Amino acid sequence: MEAKFFRFLKIVGVGFKARAESEGRLLYLKLGYSHEVELAVPPAVRVFCFKPNIVCCTGLDKQRVHQFAAAVRSCKPPEVYKGKGIMYTDEVIKKKQGKKSK
């Protein structure tokens, strides 16, 4: 399968990791929950983990690749105070200041 479309996801947070198994058919995410999140990859999409915090979704169909990347991101969307979570590599998170102390 020759991949034409790519979507890179970056996982930010202490202890947050990803791993792909069975030739890119399963994606396991450790996101700080009490369990691992297991995602089954659709047939037209392949998943690779270059590092434990970088996930690459590839495939021939742009819509399916982007939809699966959005499903992965929705498991732990980036939060605005610390910036932890799953985000696209080209995404910029505008951080909020938080409470001000007197």
C-alpha positions as CSV (number, residue, x, y, z in Angstrom):
1,M,0.0,0.0,0.0
2,E,1.4,3.3,-1.0
3,A,0.5,6.1,1.3
4,K,-0.4,9.5,-0.1
5,F,-1.9,11.3,2.9
6,F,-0.3,11.7,6.3
7,R,-1.4,13.0,9.6
8,F,1.1,13.3,12.4
9,L,-0.1,13.5,16.0
10,K,2.0,14.6,19.0
11,I,1.3,13.3,22.5
12,V,2.3,15.7,25.3
13,G,2.2,14.8,28.9
14,V,4.1,12.9,31.6
15,G,3.7,9.1,31.1
16,F,1.5,9.5,27.9
17,K,2.6,6.9,25.3
18,A,1.4,5.2,22.2
19,R,2.3,2.0,20.5
20,A,1.1,0.3,17.3
21,E,0.8,-3.5,17.0
22,S,-0.1,-6.1,14.5
23,E,1.3,-4.3,11.4
24,G,-0.5,-1.0,12.1
25,R,-4.0,-2.5,12.8
26,L,-4.2,-1.7,16.5
27,L,-3.2,1.4,18.4
28,Y,-2.7,1.4,22.2
29,L,-2.6,4.7,24.0
30,K,-1.6,5.3,27.6
31,L,-3.2,8.6,28.5
32,G,-3.3,8.7,32.3
33,Y,-6.5,6.8,32.6
34,S,-6.7,3.6,34.8
35,H,-6.7,1.5,31.6
36,E,-5.0,1.6,28.2
37,V,-7.2,3.0,25.3
38,E,-7.3,0.5,22.5
39,L,-8.3,1.7,19.0
40,A,-8.9,-0.5,16.0
41,V,-7.5,1.1,12.8
42,P,-9.8,1.1,9.8
43,P,-8.8,-1.0,6.8
44,A,-7.7,1.9,4.6
45,V,-5.5,3.4,7.2
46,R,-2.1,2.4,8.7
47,V,-0.6,3.6,11.9
48,F,3.1,4.0,12.8
49,C,4.7,5.2,16.1
50,F,8.1,6.7,15.4
51,K,8.6,7.6,19.1
52,P,6.4,6.8,22.0
53,N,4.9,10.3,21.7
54,I,4.7,10.7,17.8
55,V,1.9,8.8,15.9
56,C,1.6,8.8,12.1
57,C,-1.6,8.0,10.4
58,T,-1.2,7.2,6.6
59,G,-3.4,6.0,3.8
60,L,-4.8,6.5,0.4
61,D,-8.1,8.1,1.3
62,K,-7.7,11.6,2.8
63,Q,-11.1,11.6,4.5
64,R,-10.5,8.3,6.3
65,V,-7.0,9.2,7.4
66,H,-8.1,12.5,8.8
67,Q,-11.2,11.0,10.4
68,F,-9.2,8.4,12.2
69,A,-6.6,11.0,13.3
70,A,-9.5,13.1,14.7
71,A,-10.8,10.0,16.6
72,V,-7.4,9.5,18.2
73,R,-7.2,13.2,19.1
74,S,-10.7,13.0,20.7
75,C,-9.4,10.4,23.2
76,K,-7.5,13.2,25.1
77,P,-7.8,16.6,23.4
78,P,-5.2,19.2,24.4
79,E,-6.1,21.3,27.4
80,V,-5.6,25.0,27.4
81,Y,-3.9,25.5,30.8
82,K,-0.9,23.1,30.6
83,G,-1.1,22.0,26.9
84,K,-1.2,18.3,27.8
85,G,-3.1,15.8,25.5
86,I,-3.0,14.7,21.9
87,M,-2.6,17.4,19.2
88,Y,-1.7,17.6,15.6
89,T,2.0,18.5,15.0
90,D,1.0,21.7,13.1
91,E,-1.6,22.7,15.7
92,V,-0.9,25.7,17.9
93,I,-2.6,25.6,21.4
94,K,-3.2,29.1,22.9
95,K,-2.6,28.7,26.6
96,K,-4.7,30.4,29.2
97,Q,-3.1,32.1,32.1
98,G,-5.0,30.5,35.0
99,K,-5.8,32.0,38.4
100,K,-3.8,35.0,39.4
101,S,-2.7,35.2,43.0
102,K,-2.7,38.5,44.8
